[in-house]
Amino acid sequence: MVEIGSNPGNDRSAAEMAGLLGLSRESVHQLLAPYVRAGLLVAARGRTGGYRAGADLPGTPLAAILAPYAGLAPRPARAGRAGLDRLVDALEAEAAGARLAVYQRLTLGELVRRLRAEREALDWEI
């Protein structure tokens, strides 16, 4: 999603995405299918079969992008646990809640902007 979001006006072929990710083209199609159904990506038909950014992909919160594959919601505490186990459950729930808050606040466009800035900083350091 970051690679597609970094060039929203251009198509990225499934073969190109597969090479970047080290996956097969079929795996890329399967991974991106939920985003096509949600309208975040548009599947380009044709010989190479690629993807381009859908309506407002850069403005999409990361929570929406991670939702099909990540268990973002904090897990409820399990019954029958005591002592240290309950404390660990509470800490894990708090951390998951904090991550979810960040993912809801941060958009893909902001992530792409930060990644570009980081890549440019690395070029200067070398």
C-alpha positions as CSV (number, residue, x, y, z in Angstrom):
1,M,0.0,0.0,0.0
2,V,2.9,2.4,0.7
3,E,4.4,1.7,-2.7
4,I,1.1,2.3,-4.5
5,G,0.4,5.3,-2.3
6,S,3.8,6.9,-3.0
7,N,2.9,7.2,-6.7
8,P,-0.9,7.5,-6.6
9,G,-1.3,8.4,-10.3
10,N,0.7,5.4,-11.6
11,D,-0.2,1.8,-12.0
12,R,2.0,-0.8,-10.3
13,S,2.0,-4.2,-12.0
14,A,1.3,-7.3,-10.0
15,A,4.7,-8.7,-11.2
16,E,6.5,-5.5,-10.0
17,M,4.7,-5.7,-6.6
18,A,5.6,-9.4,-6.4
19,G,9.2,-8.7,-7.0
20,L,9.3,-6.0,-4.3
21,L,7.6,-8.2,-1.8
22,G,9.3,-11.5,-2.7
23,L,5.9,-13.1,-3.4
24,S,4.1,-14.7,-6.3
25,R,1.7,-12.6,-8.4
26,E,-1.2,-14.7,-7.2
27,S,-0.3,-13.9,-3.6
28,V,-0.2,-10.2,-4.4
29,H,-3.6,-10.4,-6.0
30,Q,-5.0,-12.2,-2.9
31,L,-3.4,-9.7,-0.5
32,L,-4.7,-6.7,-2.3
33,A,-8.2,-8.1,-3.1
34,P,-9.8,-6.7,0.2
35,Y,-8.5,-3.2,-0.7
36,V,-10.0,-3.4,-4.2
37,R,-13.4,-4.5,-2.8
38,A,-13.2,-1.6,-0.3
39,G,-12.4,0.9,-3.1
40,L,-9.0,1.8,-1.7
41,L,-7.3,0.3,-4.8
42,V,-8.4,0.0,-8.4
43,A,-7.4,-3.2,-10.2
44,A,-6.2,-2.5,-13.7
45,R,-7.1,-5.2,-16.3
46,G,-4.8,-6.2,-19.0
47,R,-1.8,-8.3,-19.8
48,T,0.3,-7.2,-16.8
49,G,-2.7,-6.7,-14.4
50,G,-1.8,-4.0,-11.9
51,Y,-3.1,-1.7,-9.3
52,R,-3.5,2.0,-8.7
53,A,-4.7,4.2,-5.8
54,G,-8.4,4.4,-5.4
55,A,-10.3,7.4,-4.2
56,D,-8.5,9.2,-1.3
57,L,-6.0,6.4,-0.6
58,P,-3.5,8.9,0.9
59,G,-6.2,10.2,3.3
60,T,-7.1,6.7,4.5
61,P,-6.2,5.9,8.2
62,L,-3.8,3.1,8.7
63,A,-6.4,1.4,10.9
64,A,-8.5,0.9,7.8
65,I,-5.5,-0.4,5.8
66,L,-4.4,-2.9,8.5
67,A,-7.9,-4.0,9.5
68,P,-8.2,-6.9,7.0
69,Y,-5.1,-8.6,8.3
70,A,-4.4,-7.3,11.8
71,G,-6.2,-7.9,15.0
72,L,-6.2,-4.3,16.0
73,A,-8.8,-4.5,18.8
74,P,-7.5,-5.2,22.2
75,R,-8.3,-8.7,23.4
76,P,-10.6,-9.0,26.4
77,A,-9.0,-10.3,29.6
78,R,-9.4,-14.1,29.9
79,A,-11.5,-15.4,32.7
80,G,-9.9,-17.5,35.4
81,R,-6.5,-15.8,35.3
82,A,-4.9,-14.4,38.4
83,G,-1.9,-12.4,39.6
84,L,0.8,-11.8,37.0
85,D,-1.2,-13.3,34.2
86,R,-4.0,-10.6,34.7
87,L,-1.3,-7.9,34.9
88,V,0.2,-9.1,31.6
89,D,-3.3,-9.2,30.0
90,A,-4.0,-5.6,31.2
91,L,-0.6,-4.3,29.8
92,E,-1.2,-6.0,26.5
93,A,-4.7,-4.5,26.2
94,E,-3.3,-1.1,27.0
95,A,-0.6,-1.4,24.4
96,A,-3.0,-2.6,21.8
97,G,-5.3,0.3,22.6
98,A,-2.4,2.8,22.2
99,R,-1.4,1.3,18.8
100,L,-5.0,1.4,17.6
101,A,-5.2,5.1,18.5
102,V,-2.1,5.8,16.5
103,Y,-3.3,3.8,13.5
104,Q,-6.6,5.7,13.6
105,R,-4.8,9.0,13.7
106,L,-2.1,8.4,11.1
107,T,-3.0,8.3,7.4
108,L,-1.2,6.5,4.6
109,G,-0.2,9.8,3.1
110,E,1.5,10.8,6.3
111,L,3.3,7.4,6.4
112,V,4.5,7.9,2.8
113,R,5.7,11.5,3.6
114,R,7.6,10.2,6.6
115,L,9.1,7.3,4.6
116,R,10.3,9.7,1.9
117,A,11.9,12.0,4.5
118,E,13.6,9.1,6.1
119,R,14.9,7.8,2.7
120,E,16.2,11.3,1.9
121,A,17.9,11.6,5.3
122,L,19.6,8.3,4.7
123,D,20.9,9.5,1.3
124,W,22.6,12.5,3.0
125,E,24.2,10.3,5.7
126,I,25.9,8.0,3.3
